[in-house]
Amino acid sequence: MHEPLLDLDPAALLAAASDVVRARRLAEVRDLEVLAQWAALHSSDPTEGPDGRTARRLGDVLVHPGGDGTPGVQDFCLGEIALARGTGVTATTNAMADVLDLQHRLPRTWAVLCAGEAEVFIARRVAKLSRHLPAEQVGLVDAAVARIIAHEAGGRVLAVAEAKIIEADPALHDERAEAERARRYVGLGRTDEFGLRTVIARIEAGDAVWVAATLERVAEILAPTHPHASADELRAIAFGFLARPAELLELLLAHGEPTDDQATLDLDLDLDLGDGAEEPALSRALAFPADLLDALRAADLSALAPKAVLYVHLHEAALGGSDAVARAEGLGPVPVAALAGLLGRTCLTVRPVRDLSSRVRSTAYEHPESLKEQTYLRTAGDYWPYAASTSRRVDYDHPTPYDDTGPPDSPSCQTGSHNSGPLGRRHHRWKTHAGYRSRQCGDSRYVWLTPHGLAFLVDHLGTHRIDPEKARAMFEAPPGVDLHLT
């Protein structure tokens, strides 16, 4: 039992704060040690028989989540330890990679962690940053980080680590810098509770300059109609126009004659033009030849409007109130009143409402498109326990395996909304080959048993760990009988 905090004086509270932080760090180390031992138990090559000859196990291979010099791990073992930890497979695999790197590649840094003297998340970040280095070169990073990780702030430790990573192999760093050009991307964050979303782009520096120039120009045009908006808010509104090229072009065409101030606008974009280079008189956002301007003004720009399908999930009770909330796929929760603003600029085609309580069946093995749609809309993504993905890019699985020798209308093998669930490709492979069992026990309700007997129920309320005996009873119920056990 912990001593009541109300009874502690300031000195005792300060001591308790230090003790709690050290205990938390050691608990995080213990978590990583469990993962490392699980990896050690599953480090033999599953494709190699006892006599050294190949003994192929379907689908299972030795993977190497850690860096050079770390042991391999059987792919099939990753799913069950993730479920035992109550986390997604990716998070657990990343943690296993980090602890293998720390133990085998960064042992001095690992020793500091085991003493409870440093933050585990900083050391894990160093492990990830240095994973590409060969084993014989990563020691330089380990030595530098181990000296300071218990005494410096996390930002300073990472700065030193990054410098030592470059120093360890400058040629490799140059190769990676070139390779990073192929990793340019534009990404979207999650929609927050206010209906806002972060856009992250990694693009050529020159393109970024012109994007910024266009945003500045559009923000200038919009400023008179948004007198109370800050400069940041104006640029955010302008950014929205980039998604609607027809409206953006119309806006720029309507204001195609810049004032003297606009033509010489200093955007302060840190654009290095080189010695002796002349400042551009006009940005690309404004540089339309006169004949092109006339042609564009007369053109029908409706063809520039993007096309998309938006799925809105709405309870029938929400139709009668203005304060109701809908869920839009890819956007998250949206007030019903805000849907008008979301859809107001579109040429809208309304499709029929899907009745998710209807049954869709097929006598074939393949899932027809109508069943895929029905299944996805019911589950809203991967039905693997604790799965994080809500992507539509999934495999459609038969929770009770399809029996191609049985009668086509047999409830135990028939393809239909009573026996269908979306799975990510890796989760599907594990279920098929690694000893996992699942059964659908009602609409969007699935029971799972892992190879070592862990049991989970996945339903509309999420993932719940349940008694394995209850799970077995649900599995053994006659076809068509769905047990709901308390």
ZIFEN-V579780 format. One record per backbone hydrogen bond with DSSP energy under -0.5 kcal/mol. NH is the residue of the N-H (numbers start at 1). CO is the residue of the C=O. E is the energy in kcal/mol with one decimal. If there is no record, write none. Layout:
BEGIN
nh->NH co->CO e->E
nh->NH co->CO e->E
END
This chain:
BEGIN
nh->7 co->4 e->-1.2
nh->8 co->5 e->-1.6
nh->13 co->9 e->-2.4
nh->14 co->10 e->-2.2
nh->15 co->11 e->-1.9
nh->16 co->12 e->-2.5
nh->17 co->13 e->-2.4
nh->18 co->14 e->-1.8
nh->19 co->15 e->-2.3
nh->20 co->16 e->-2.8
nh->21 co->17 e->-1.9
nh->22 co->18 e->-2.1
nh->23 co->19 e->-2.5
nh->24 co->20 e->-2.5
nh->25 co->21 e->-2.4
nh->26 co->22 e->-2.4
nh->27 co->23 e->-2.1
nh->28 co->24 e->-2.2
nh->29 co->25 e->-2.1
nh->30 co->26 e->-2.4
nh->31 co->27 e->-2.0
nh->32 co->28 e->-1.9
nh->33 co->29 e->-2.5
nh->34 co->30 e->-2.2
nh->35 co->31 e->-1.6
nh->36 co->32 e->-2.5
nh->37 co->33 e->-2.3
nh->38 co->34 e->-2.3
nh->39 co->35 e->-2.3
nh->40 co->36 e->-2.1
nh->41 co->37 e->-2.1
nh->42 co->38 e->-0.8
nh->42 co->39 e->-0.7
nh->43 co->40 e->-1.1
nh->46 co->44 e->-0.6
nh->48 co->45 e->-1.6
nh->49 co->47 e->-0.5
nh->49 co->53 e->-4.1
nh->52 co->49 e->-1.9
nh->55 co->47 e->-2.7
nh->58 co->56 e->-0.5
nh->60 co->57 e->-0.7
nh->63 co->61 e->-0.6
nh->63 co->73 e->-3.2
nh->68 co->131 e->-0.6
nh->70 co->67 e->-1.9
nh->73 co->63 e->-3.1
nh->74 co->42 e->-2.6
nh->75 co->61 e->-2.8
nh->77 co->74 e->-1.3
nh->78 co->75 e->-1.4
nh->80 co->76 e->-0.5
nh->81 co->77 e->-1.2
nh->82 co->78 e->-1.5
nh->83 co->79 e->-1.9
nh->84 co->80 e->-2.3
nh->85 co->81 e->-1.5
nh->86 co->82 e->-0.7
nh->86 co->83 e->-0.9
nh->87 co->82 e->-2.3
nh->92 co->88 e->-1.9
nh->93 co->89 e->-2.8
nh->94 co->90 e->-2.5
nh->95 co->91 e->-2.0
nh->96 co->92 e->-2.5
nh->97 co->93 e->-2.5
nh->98 co->94 e->-2.1
nh->99 co->95 e->-2.3
nh->100 co->96 e->-2.3
nh->101 co->97 e->-2.1
nh->102 co->98 e->-2.6
nh->103 co->99 e->-2.6
nh->104 co->100 e->-2.3
nh->105 co->101 e->-2.8
nh->106 co->101 e->-1.7
nh->110 co->106 e->-2.2
nh->111 co->107 e->-2.0
nh->112 co->108 e->-1.4
nh->113 co->109 e->-1.7
nh->114 co->110 e->-2.4
nh->115 co->111 e->-0.9
nh->116 co->113 e->-2.3
nh->117 co->112 e->-1.8
nh->123 co->119 e->-1.5
nh->124 co->120 e->-2.6
nh->125 co->121 e->-1.6
nh->126 co->122 e->-2.0
nh->127 co->123 e->-2.3
nh->128 co->124 e->-2.1
nh->129 co->125 e->-2.5
nh->130 co->126 e->-2.1
nh->131 co->128 e->-1.0
nh->133 co->130 e->-1.7
nh->137 co->134 e->-1.6
nh->138 co->134 e->-1.2
nh->140 co->137 e->-1.0
nh->141 co->138 e->-0.5
nh->142 co->138 e->-2.1
nh->143 co->139 e->-2.6
nh->144 co->140 e->-1.6
nh->145 co->141 e->-2.6
nh->146 co->142 e->-2.7
nh->147 co->143 e->-1.2
nh->148 co->144 e->-0.8
nh->148 co->145 e->-0.9
nh->149 co->145 e->-2.5
nh->151 co->148 e->-2.0
nh->152 co->148 e->-1.9
nh->157 co->153 e->-2.0
nh->158 co->154 e->-2.4
nh->159 co->155 e->-1.9
nh->160 co->156 e->-2.2
nh->161 co->157 e->-2.5
nh->162 co->158 e->-2.7
nh->163 co->159 e->-1.9
nh->164 co->160 e->-2.5
nh->165 co->161 e->-2.2
nh->166 co->162 e->-1.7
nh->167 co->163 e->-2.4
nh->168 co->164 e->-2.3
nh->169 co->165 e->-0.9
nh->169 co->166 e->-0.6
nh->173 co->169 e->-2.0
nh->174 co->170 e->-2.2
nh->175 co->171 e->-2.0
nh->176 co->172 e->-2.4
nh->177 co->173 e->-2.4
nh->178 co->174 e->-1.9
nh->179 co->175 e->-2.3
nh->180 co->176 e->-2.1
nh->181 co->177 e->-0.5
nh->181 co->178 e->-1.1
nh->182 co->179 e->-1.4
nh->183 co->180 e->-1.8
nh->184 co->181 e->-0.9
nh->185 co->202 e->-1.2
nh->187 co->200 e->-3.9
nh->189 co->198 e->-3.1
nh->192 co->196 e->-2.9
nh->195 co->192 e->-1.9
nh->200 co->187 e->-2.9
nh->200 co->198 e->-0.5
nh->202 co->185 e->-3.5
nh->203 co->201 e->-0.5
nh->208 co->204 e->-2.4
nh->209 co->205 e->-1.7
nh->210 co->206 e->-1.7
nh->211 co->207 e->-2.4
nh->212 co->208 e->-2.4
nh->213 co->209 e->-2.2
nh->214 co->210 e->-2.4
nh->215 co->211 e->-2.5
nh->216 co->212 e->-2.4
nh->217 co->213 e->-2.1
nh->218 co->214 e->-2.7
nh->219 co->215 e->-2.8
nh->220 co->216 e->-2.0
nh->221 co->217 e->-1.9
nh->222 co->218 e->-2.2
nh->223 co->219 e->-1.6
nh->224 co->220 e->-0.6
nh->225 co->222 e->-1.2
nh->226 co->222 e->-0.7
nh->226 co->223 e->-1.3
nh->229 co->226 e->-1.6
nh->234 co->230 e->-2.4
nh->235 co->231 e->-2.1
nh->236 co->232 e->-2.0
nh->237 co->233 e->-2.3
nh->238 co->234 e->-2.6
nh->239 co->235 e->-2.2
nh->240 co->236 e->-1.2
nh->241 co->237 e->-0.7
nh->241 co->238 e->-1.0
nh->242 co->238 e->-0.7
nh->242 co->239 e->-1.1
nh->243 co->239 e->-0.5
nh->243 co->240 e->-1.0
nh->244 co->241 e->-1.5
nh->248 co->244 e->-2.5
nh->249 co->245 e->-2.7
nh->250 co->246 e->-2.3
nh->251 co->247 e->-2.5
nh->252 co->248 e->-2.5
nh->253 co->249 e->-2.7
nh->254 co->250 e->-2.2
nh->255 co->251 e->-0.9
nh->256 co->253 e->-1.2
nh->258 co->256 e->-0.8
nh->263 co->259 e->-2.4
nh->264 co->260 e->-1.2
nh->265 co->262 e->-1.3
nh->267 co->265 e->-0.8
nh->272 co->270 e->-0.8
nh->273 co->271 e->-0.8
nh->277 co->274 e->-1.5
nh->286 co->283 e->-1.8
nh->287 co->283 e->-1.1
nh->288 co->286 e->-2.0
nh->289 co->287 e->-0.5
nh->293 co->289 e->-2.3
nh->294 co->290 e->-2.1
nh->295 co->291 e->-2.0
nh->296 co->292 e->-2.6
nh->297 co->293 e->-2.1
nh->298 co->294 e->-1.2
nh->299 co->295 e->-0.6
nh->299 co->296 e->-0.8
nh->301 co->299 e->-0.8
nh->303 co->300 e->-0.5
nh->304 co->301 e->-1.8
nh->305 co->302 e->-1.6
nh->310 co->308 e->-0.5
nh->311 co->309 e->-0.5
nh->312 co->310 e->-0.6
nh->313 co->311 e->-0.5
nh->313 co->327 e->-3.4
nh->314 co->312 e->-0.6
nh->318 co->315 e->-1.9
nh->319 co->316 e->-1.2
nh->320 co->317 e->-0.8
nh->321 co->318 e->-1.1
nh->324 co->321 e->-0.7
nh->326 co->334 e->-3.2
nh->327 co->313 e->-2.4
nh->328 co->326 e->-0.5
nh->328 co->332 e->-2.3
nh->329 co->311 e->-2.4
nh->329 co->327 e->-0.5
nh->331 co->328 e->-2.2
nh->332 co->328 e->-2.8
nh->334 co->326 e->-3.3
nh->336 co->324 e->-2.7
nh->337 co->322 e->-0.6
nh->338 co->335 e->-1.3
nh->339 co->335 e->-0.7
nh->339 co->336 e->-1.2
nh->340 co->336 e->-0.5
nh->340 co->337 e->-0.5
nh->342 co->338 e->-1.9
nh->343 co->339 e->-2.5
nh->344 co->340 e->-1.1
nh->346 co->343 e->-1.7
nh->348 co->346 e->-1.0
nh->351 co->349 e->-0.5
nh->356 co->354 e->-1.0
nh->358 co->355 e->-1.4
nh->362 co->415 e->-2.9
nh->368 co->366 e->-0.6
nh->371 co->368 e->-0.6
nh->372 co->368 e->-2.3
nh->373 co->369 e->-2.5
nh->374 co->370 e->-2.0
nh->375 co->371 e->-3.0
nh->376 co->372 e->-2.6
nh->377 co->373 e->-2.4
nh->378 co->374 e->-1.4
nh->379 co->375 e->-2.1
nh->380 co->376 e->-3.6
nh->382 co->389 e->-1.0
nh->383 co->422 e->-2.6
nh->387 co->384 e->-2.2
nh->394 co->392 e->-1.7
nh->395 co->423 e->-3.2
nh->397 co->395 e->-0.7
nh->397 co->421 e->-3.1
nh->399 co->397 e->-0.8
nh->401 co->399 e->-0.7
nh->404 co->402 e->-0.7
nh->406 co->403 e->-1.3
nh->410 co->407 e->-2.1
nh->413 co->410 e->-1.5
nh->414 co->410 e->-2.1
nh->415 co->362 e->-1.0
nh->417 co->360 e->-2.5
nh->419 co->416 e->-2.0
nh->421 co->397 e->-1.9
nh->423 co->395 e->-2.9
nh->428 co->424 e->-2.8
nh->429 co->425 e->-2.2
nh->430 co->426 e->-2.4
nh->431 co->427 e->-2.3
nh->432 co->428 e->-2.0
nh->433 co->429 e->-2.3
nh->434 co->430 e->-2.7
nh->436 co->430 e->-0.7
nh->437 co->449 e->-2.5
nh->438 co->399 e->-0.6
nh->439 co->447 e->-1.8
nh->441 co->439 e->-0.5
nh->441 co->445 e->-3.1
nh->445 co->442 e->-1.5
nh->446 co->458 e->-3.0
nh->447 co->439 e->-2.6
nh->448 co->456 e->-2.9
nh->449 co->437 e->-2.3
nh->450 co->454 e->-2.4
nh->453 co->450 e->-2.1
nh->456 co->448 e->-1.8
nh->457 co->464 e->-2.9
nh->458 co->446 e->-3.2
nh->459 co->457 e->-0.5
nh->459 co->462 e->-2.4
nh->462 co->459 e->-1.9
nh->464 co->457 e->-2.4
nh->466 co->455 e->-1.8
nh->471 co->467 e->-2.0
nh->472 co->468 e->-2.5
nh->473 co->469 e->-2.1
nh->474 co->470 e->-2.0
nh->475 co->471 e->-2.1
nh->476 co->472 e->-2.3
nh->477 co->473 e->-0.6
nh->481 co->478 e->-2.2
nh->482 co->480 e->-0.6
nh->483 co->481 e->-0.6
nh->485 co->483 e->-0.5
END
